Amino acid sequence: MWQRILALVHKEFLALLKDPKSRMVLIVPPLIQLLVFGYAATFDLKEVPYAVYNEDRGAASRDLLAAFHGAPSFSQVAELHSEGEIAPLVDARNALVVLHIGPRFSADLLAGNPAPLQVIIDGRNSNTAMISLNYVRSVVDSFNNDWIAARGLQGPPARLEMRAWFNPNLDSRWYFIPGIIGMLTLVVTMLVTALTVAREREQGTFDQLLVTPLRLGEILIGKTVPGFVIGIVQATLILLVATLWFKVPLLGSLPAFYVGLALFLLSGVGAGLLISSLAATQQQGLLGAFLFMVPAVILSGFATPIANMPQAVQTLTLIDPLRYFLIILRKVFLEGAGFDVLYNQLWPMAVIGAVTLMLAGWLFRHRMY
């Protein structure tokens, strides 16, 4: 019995390794996934961009700011002169943390009283916000210890007052659930479209489709619509669950959300049809879809901030439609954004969708006729 099993195993290995395409499948995709995960999938926060709004010009505030300036994890991006400058800076994600030092900070410390230090944090990504808050605490604790040691005081002189914008309770669900809309929609849309042409080619029915009166553009549209409609329905269902069951706030414009969703689906369907036009079998189409989806999710900023990635990888994310749609989702859900804010996220997805659909049409024309 074991001899027969070993003979069958030997035959399967020969069949698998004899085909050059099979060898490529075993080697190339895992290496690509390893490189993508190794460089992009990191929860480390190497640099916290922060801004300072200092209403106190005393020695104590200068010492505290010098401690932040000397900390390797912090990088000052702006010095503010009015409270009205804080919101635009945080909205644009130019600063993750804003330090607001009140006008009596030094006077209170010198009088032996606790002095409040307001820390405003971008709470959209609760994980990043908590890490940056811990960094702030470590610097303030070090400042407090030095101040106490120098003056023999009791109790912490500088007292943190934390405010998290957009996500006051730093609830991770508010950050991840909107992203799940984009991720699951991409998975289903890609699977539906990446297998459609490969399935018909494998079954021998695509040649019959080509001899019908349908033009190439009509075939392309017919292959696009099912995945598009399924994506719209699925995203709407997840949207209802997110808002009604998980109580994630939806503060922004629904029309802006659906325009973003339509352009995202257009780019996803285009990528799926491009993969399907290259695949000769359903197995190849499924592998191609998987090879596209995993890096797309990792490079999108779904779990790890794009700013933490190497510069070359950040450039690569510009061709990932999920990157733009996740920004739209989180801005619509948590920030109350509309078309005026989302324009720069909409047009790249339209370009990606147009390019992938044109490439898919070109491949259909040159590979099928």
N, C-alpha and C positions, 0 to 999 in steps of 0.2 A: 504493500500500500504506500509506504513512504517513498519508495522508489518512483512510483507513478506520480506522486505529488511533487517530488523534486524535479521530475522531468517536465511537468506542467509549469512549475515555477521558472525553470530554466528557459522554457519556450516563451513565457510571458516577458521575461527580461530581454530576451533576444528581440522580440517584436517591438518592445518599448524603446530599446536603445539603438536599434537598427535604423529607425526613421529619424532623419535629421531634425524634423519639426518637433518630434517628441523630446529629443535631447535638448532642444532650445527651450521647450516648455518647462523642463525640469530644472534648468540652470538659470535662464535669464529672468523670468518673473520673480523668483525668490530674491535674487540679487537686487533687483529694482526696489522691491518692497523693503529690503533691509536698508538700503541707502536712504529711502524716503523716511522710514521710521527713525533711523539713527540720527538724521539731521533735523527732522521737523518735529518729531514727537517728543517734546521736552516740556516738563512743567516747571523747570527752573525759571526764575525771574532774575536775570543777570543785571538788569539796569532798570531802576525806577525813575522815570522822568517826572520831575516835580517843579512846581512854581512856588514863589514866595510872595506873600502879601504882608509886609512888615510895617505896622503902624507905630512901632517902638524903635527908637534909635539908641537905646541904652546898651551898656556893655553886655548885659545878660543875653539879650536877643542876638547880639553879634556872636557871642560864644556858642549859642545854640545853633545858629546858622553855619558857623564854621565847622561844627561837628557833622552836620549833614553834608557840607561841601567836601569834607575829608573822608566821608564814608564811601567805600568802593561801589556799593550797590545803588547809589543815588547819582542822578545827573540833572543839574538844574537847567531848565529850558526857558524860564522867564522870570522876571521880577515885576510884579504887578504894583500899580499905583492907585487902584480903586477897586472896590468890591465888584463893580460891574464887569470887570475884565475876567472874573473867575469863570462864569458860566460858558462864554464862548470857547475858552481854552479847554475846559473839560469836555464840552460837547464835541469838539473836533478831535478828541483823543490826543491832543498834543501834550497833556499832562495827566498822569495817573493820580498824582497826589498834589494838593495845594495846602501849604502851611500858612495859616493866618495867625499872626502874632498881634495881639491887641496893644493899644497905646500905653497901658500900665503894666506891661509884662515885667520889665526890669524893676520898676518901682515896687511892685508887689513882692518880687523875689528879695530885693534888698531890705524890705520891711519884715521879712520872715514869713510872709503869707504865701499860700499856694497861688500860682498864676496859671490861668487857662491857656492852653495852646490848641487852637481849633485845627483839626485835620480833615480836609474834604477829600474824599476818595471816589474815584469813578467805580461804581458798584456794578456795572453791567456784567463783568466777569467776576463772579463772587470769589472764585479761587485765587485769581490774581490780586483782587482787592484784599483778601485776608493775608496773603503773603506780604504784600507791600505794607499793610498795617503792622504786621509783626516786625518788619524792618524798621518802621518808624518808632515803634515801641523800644526796640533795642537801642537806637540812638538816643532817645529821650531818657531811657533808664540810665545809660552811661553818663549823660549830662547831669542827671539828678544825683547820681552817686558822687561825681566829681564836686558838685556844688555843696552837697552835704559834708563831704570830707574836708572841704576847704573852710567851711563855716560852722561845722558842728551842729547842724540843724537836725530836727526830727521830722520824718515824713517827707514824701516827694514834693519838691518845690514846684516843678512844672507838671500840670495835670492835663492829660489828653482829653479833648472833647471831639469825638469822631462823628462825622456825618457822611453817609454813603449815598451818593446821588444815583437816581434811576432804579435802585434796588435797596431800599432803606434797611431791610433786614438781612441783606446779603444772602438771600435764598437762592441756592444753586439751581433750583427748578426753573426760576425765572430766566436763567441764562441758557440752560440746556434744552428745555422743552421747545422753545421756538426753533432752535437749531435742528431738532429732530424732524420738524416739518420738512426742511430742506433735504436732510439726509435720506429719510425714507422715501420721499418723492423721487429723488434721484435714483435710488436703488430700483424701485418698481419701474420707472420710466425707461431706464437703461436696459433692464431685463426684457421688457416687452419689445422694445425696438431693436435691440442688438440680436435678437433671435428671429425676427420676422422674416428677413430675406434669406438668412442661412437655413431656416426651417423649410422654406419653399424650395430652395435650391437642393437641399438634401432629399426632399420628397419628390423632386422632379416636376413640380408644378409651376416653377417660376418661368420656365420656357413657354409653358402654355399661356401664362399671363402676358408675355411679351408679344405674342401673335394676336392678341385682342386689339380692338380699336383704341385702347387706352394709350395715351402718350406718356412719355417718360415722366414729365412733370406731374401728370395726374396720378401715376403709380406712386411717385414720391409723396404726394399729398395724402393719398389713401393709406400709405404706410405710416404717415406721421400722426394723423388724426387720432387713432385709438390710444396711443401712448399719451398724447396731449390731454385727451378727455379723462383718461384714467388718473393722470397726475392731478388735474383740477379737482376731481371728486375726492381723491385721497387726501390732498392738502386741506380741503374744506372740512373733511371729517376730523382730521387731526387738529385743525384750528378750533373746532367746536369742543373737542375733548380738552384741549389745553385751557381754553377760557372758562368752560362751564364746570369741568371736573377738577382740574388742577388749579383753577382760579388765577392763572397767569394774566396780568392786566393787558388789555389791548387798547392802547392809548392813541394810536395813529390812524391813518386813513386806510379804510378797506379797499377803495379803488386803487390806491398806490400799491397795496399788498398784492392785489390780483394782477396788476400790470407787471409787477416784478415777477410774480409766479409764472405768468404767461411767457415772459422773455426767458426765464430760467428753464422752463419746460422746452421752449424752442431750442435752446442750446443743448439741453440734455438729449432731446430726440435727435438732433443733428449728429451729436457724437455717437448715439446708439446706431443710427442708420449708417454712419461711416464705418463703424466696427462691423456691422452686419454685411456691408458690401464687400468687406475684405475677407470675411470668414467663409470657408467652403462648407463647414458643418456647424450644427448647433453647438457642439462641444467647443469648437474654436470661438464661436460667438460668445458663449458663456465665459470662457477664459478671458477673452478680450474685454468684456464688460467688467469682470472682476479686476482685471489689471488696470482699468481706468478708474473704477469707483474707489478702491482703497486709497491710492494716492490723492484722489480728489477730496476725500473726507479729511485725510491727515493735513493736506496743504490748505484747507479751507479756513482754518482757525476755529474749527468746531470745539475742540477740546484744549488746544494749546495755542497761545497767542502767536500770530504771524511775526510780530516784532521780535520774538525770541529766536527766530530761525536765522540761519546764515543769509547773507545778502543775496547769494546766488539762488537759494531756495525761495526767498521772498520774491525775486523776479519771476521764478517759475510759477508762483501762485497767480500771476496776472492772467494766465490762460485757463484758470480754474473757475468755471461759472458758479460753483457752490460758494466760493469766497465772497462774491458780490451778493448772492442771495442771502447768505447768513447775516451780512451787514444790514440788508433791507429788513429782514425779519426782526432783528433785535432793535433796530431803530423804530420800526412800526410798533412793536409790542411795548417797549420800555420807554422810548423817548417821545412818542407821539409825533413821529416824523410824517411828512407829506412829500409830494412830488418835488417841491423846491429843494429839499434836502437830499433826496434819493437819486437825483438826475445822474450824478457821476457813477452810480452803481448800476443804472439801467442800461446805458448805452454800451458798456463793454459786453454785457450778456447778449445784446442784439447783434453785435459784431461777431461774437463767437458762434451764435446760432446761424447767422447768414453764411459764415465761412464753412462751417461743418456741413450744412445742408448743400452748399454748392459743391464741395468736395465729394459728398456722397452721390450727388447727381452725376458728377463727372465720372466717378468710378462705375456707376451703373451703366453709363453710356459706353464706356470703353471695355468693360469686362463682360457685358451681356450681349453685345451685338457683334 
